[in-house]
Amino acid sequence: MTKMNYHNPVLLKETVDGLNINPDGVYVDVTFGGGGHSREILNRLGEKGRLLAFDQDQDALENTIDDERFVLINENFRYAKRFLKFHGVREVDGVLADFGVSSHQFDVAERGFSTRFEADLDMRMNQQNELSAYHVINDYEEEQLKQVFLQYGELRAAPAMARLIVAHRENENIVTSSQLKQVLKKFLSPRHENKILAQIYQAIRIEVNQEIEALKEFLVQMPEVLKKGGRLSFISYHSLEDRLVKRFIRNGMFEGEPERDVFGNFEVPLKKVGGLIVPDKEEIKNNNRARSAKLRIAEKN
């Protein structure tokens, strides 16, 4: 029984089906959370099968699974290759990744992830990290703040928001979520308040947790970590992540185009399996977190 309140895993069957499980294989769940996906993988593994999971959040350790085939590693998935090697694993049969913030992180007010609660500005997925939402809002230069809001929140008013925050900081620091909302209230029209706040929070959270850098570091390791024919099941929740994943599967790189031979062909480490998978209406009704989920599956060439 899990000790923490973690909600249902998103696209559970589809994601694990995508791994095409070999009962004797070695698998990795790089976003353990409440352990829902991990439990389903273990259900499909035989006695010789093995599952290693990653989660940087201390709270997730409360959900560890008592199974000799299972190891939970308290680290960021950006270090997957290094820690798999440390545990004697060089190649695996499949990797599952369910990105974004867990329901538990949203529901614990003091973590500062949710727009619903009054809380100190925090948003750290790893509570040991020094960089928090407080530091981003109070210490970043105006240009840095603008870039965070533009790139990660896709907010058109990013320059004006950054200017307003910097002007307010000259009198007092912005410590809580309600203070931040008050500073930015001119941008929060009643009709669009929730949407704009969600974009602001997303931008700060991505910066605090270096999510885009971590994602890129993770993806470039996958061709080395996966065996030939090994599978990657990947759930993302916003367009920034999904674009990176889609592009890496297609081109094996994040920018530019791969080199082509004289016939115009090029080699990439992964190939896509099937098309984009999204939750059905029933799952979205039962699990609000699923509404923006996108699952892509790839296989190592």
FENGI-V707355 format. One record per backbone hydrogen bond with DSSP energy under -0.5 kcal/mol. NH is the residue of the N-H (numbers start at 1). CO is the residue of the C=O. If there is no record, write none. Layout:
BEGIN
[[NH	CO] [NH	CO]]
END
This chain:
BEGIN
[[6	4] [12	9] [15	11] [16	12] [17	13] [18	14] [19	15] [19	16] [20	17] [23	21] [25	22] [27	50] [28	94] [29	52] [30	28] [30	96] [32	54] [35	32] [39	35] [40	36] [41	37] [42	38] [43	39] [44	40] [44	41] [45	41] [45	42] [46	23] [49	46] [50	25] [51	69] [52	27] [53	71] [54	29] [55	73] [60	57] [61	57] [61	58] [62	59] [63	60] [64	61] [67	65] [70	67] [71	51] [73	53] [73	71] [74	72] [75	73] [79	76] [80	77] [83	79] [84	80] [85	81] [86	82] [87	83] [88	85] [89	84] [90	88] [92	225] [93	26] [94	26] [95	231] [96	28] [97	233] [99	97] [99	235] [106	102] [107	103] [108	104] [109	107] [111	108] [112	109] [113	105] [117	114] [119	117] [121	175] [122	120] [123	111] [125	123] [127	125] [129	126] [133	122] [134	121] [136	132] [137	133] [138	134] [139	135] [140	135] [140	136] [145	141] [146	142] [147	143] [148	144] [149	145] [150	146] [151	147] [152	148] [153	148] [153	149] [154	150] [155	149] [156	154] [158	155] [161	157] [162	158] [163	159] [164	160] [165	161] [166	162] [167	163] [168	164] [169	165] [170	166] [170	167] [171	168] [172	168] [175	173] [177	119] [180	176] [181	177] [182	178] [183	179] [184	180] [185	182] [187	184] [188	185] [189	187] [192	189] [193	189] [196	192] [197	193] [198	194] [199	195] [200	196] [201	197] [202	198] [203	199] [204	200] [205	201] [206	202] [207	203] [208	204] [209	205] [210	207] [211	206] [214	210] [215	211] [216	212] [217	213] [218	214] [219	215] [220	216] [221	217] [221	218] [222	218] [222	219] [223	219] [224	221] [225	221] [226	222] [227	92] [229	300] [230	227] [231	93] [232	298] [233	95] [234	232] [234	296] [235	97] [236	234] [236	294] [241	238] [242	238] [243	239] [244	240] [245	241] [246	242] [247	243] [248	244] [249	245] [250	246] [251	247] [252	247] [252	248] [253	247] [261	265] [264	261] [271	299] [273	297] [274	272] [277	295] [284	280] [285	281] [286	282] [287	283] [290	287] [291	288] [292	289] [293	290] [294	236] [295	277] [296	234] [298	232] [299	271] [300	230] [301	269]]
END
